[in-house]
Amino acid sequence: MPTLPDMLLAASDVSKRPQMKETVCPKSAAPAKILWAVRLDGPEKGLDLALPLSCLQGLVNRQQPQIFLVHDRFDEKWLDWLRQRGDVEEVRRVGSRVLFEKFLPAAKGLVLIDPDLPGSINVATMLAAVEGWLPVVPRLRSEFPRLEVAMDLRGRWKKNIEGYRWFYGTYGEQMSHRACANYDPGQFELRDYLVQFKIPLVWVSHPDDAQRSATASPAEEAQFARDLFQSLPSNIPCFGWWDHGQAGEDGCHENGPYSGCDLASQYGKFQICSAYDGYARGASNLSVHSGTTARFQHKVVAPPPLADKVYYGYIRTDGDGPNFWRQVYRDLWDQPSHGRVPIGWQMGPTASELIPDILDWFHKHATPNDVFVNALTGLGYIREAVYLTKLPESQQEAAWQQYMALSSRYFQGLDQSLLTTFENQGQFLSDERLASFTKLPGIQAIYRDYTRVGDTTAENAASEVNGVPIFRAILAGEFPLGTSDDIRRSAAAIAEQIRQFTPEKRPAFRYISLSNWMVDMRVLVAVEDELGPHYVAVRADQLPSLHREASARGTGNTPRL
């Protein structure tokens, strides 16, 4: 039995794939002037209720966004911002009963999930997308007396993979080819968007999950995901995330021998982290946010005068995911110490399509010490060493050129000048592909590595390729920030690593990558105090400017690669 319809597999030839739409990610219509909002973090809290509400939201918002689900205090902030911007004029806060009473006619029936089979939630979500049926747990069936049960999934399958195979064998040709998703059945923030745009989804478990869940089939699920991703066009987004599952399975993980990010990259899918990843909950209400618009332009700030000092720039990681802009970055920017130290903030280009209103808030509230940096790497989060490698060799170069063309378009359209790469121990960007990124329009510098890798030294931490400065991350490890003493000790440890990777020759230029341990802005102020006046923190766009000036004077420490 084939894992996917033949018509989907036939789409794998890049020469036969449809041209990319105006936007890479599907976008909603502009929101209605009245939004109906339900809080899911109060009396209405509960996963059973979140499933039908999020799917109904996707069905209704498909025509025009009218429903907004408040999952937490960050959704409240962004709902207020929608009003301040003028995207909506009125928010009507109601309970779920009122919302169902008004909008239930958008559903054409009910599909009952199997409480013993997590995969039935994802199957029911896709059935909502193509049939308009509202997924509900059996115990809530009586809450919807006006809708008939169109399908009952209880007892149909023993394994999740059986449900996915049935769905794609029956409905696969009706799903979108513009995106895909690996999405945990226990999460709901993203389901409105998945339903709205009929995005095909799977969930790949980890071998350890088979010991916890009788419904898991890790090897078969991974192969099914490969077949699905191979059948879809290259250079499209993969939504969701690969671990921290909340329905009894952890998932195959971002990294390691079963890396979901590697799997997606091999088949030419760039990752959009939009589900819970251990740090930020999922990106919610994308069916509303993606209907907004904004224009983005960076604020240019001149660098300080060049002197015989060590200049260093920070970049905060993980902004490739809209979930981080929605939650983690907003939390950092709300802290009193925000703006006291220069920081580059990673931004995934497709966030400009998914959450333009949220990015607009950050651009409008940016201080002279904030700058935005293209994230991981170009169009989206990819594993550079393996991207597109599972495509036929005859198609790989054309697919890569398409990726670079799209990366260039977004790089220029978002007024970006700086690029970060992922790269990690054992996976490196080839010299050829590194050189290709130096041709991005207006590029000023490339910041390599998510964290320091083993062959980084004080001598090669700054270099040039095709005249573009290349800076390698010099900071490794995590630093606790729970107490004032933690902050003091961590600042001392960070400062010591910076000194260790500083060459004797001055001026010198260093890049410090701040990963997910950095949740308190005060530590960066403390690092400045630890380093003293011979070290100067500058913006990530000022570092290459100073570097070029030093090179022109013949005073820098810059090998050319």
Buried (B, 14 or more C-beta within 10 A) or exposed (E): EEBBBEEBBEBBEBEEBEEBEEBBBBBBEBBBEEBBBBBBEEEBEEBBBBBBBBBBBBBBBBEEBBBBBBBBEBBBBBBEBBEEBEBBEEBBEBEBEEBBEBBBEBBBBBBBBBBEBBBBBBBBBBBBBBBBBBBBBBEBBEBBEEBEBBBBBEEBBBBBBBBBBBBBEEBBEEBBBBBBBBBBBBBBBBBBBBBBBBBBBBBBBBEBBBEEBEBBBBEBBBBBBBBBBBBBBBBBBBBBBBBBBBBBBBBBBBBEEBBBBBBBBBBBBBBBBBBBBEBBBBBBBBBBBBBBBBEBEBEEBEBEEBEEBBBBBBBBBBBBBBBBBBBBBBBBBEEEBBBBBBBBBBBBBBBBBBBBBBBBBBBEEBBEBBBBBBBBBBBBBBBBBBBBBBBEEEBBEBBBEBBBEBBBBBBBEBBBBBBBBBBBEEBBBEEEBBBBBBEBEEBBBBBBBBBBBEEBEBEEBBBBBBEBBBBBBBBBEEBBBEEEEBBBBBBBBBBEBBBEBBBEBBBBBBBBBBBBBBBBBBBBBBBBEBBEEEBBBBBBBBBBBBBBBBBEEEBBBBEEE
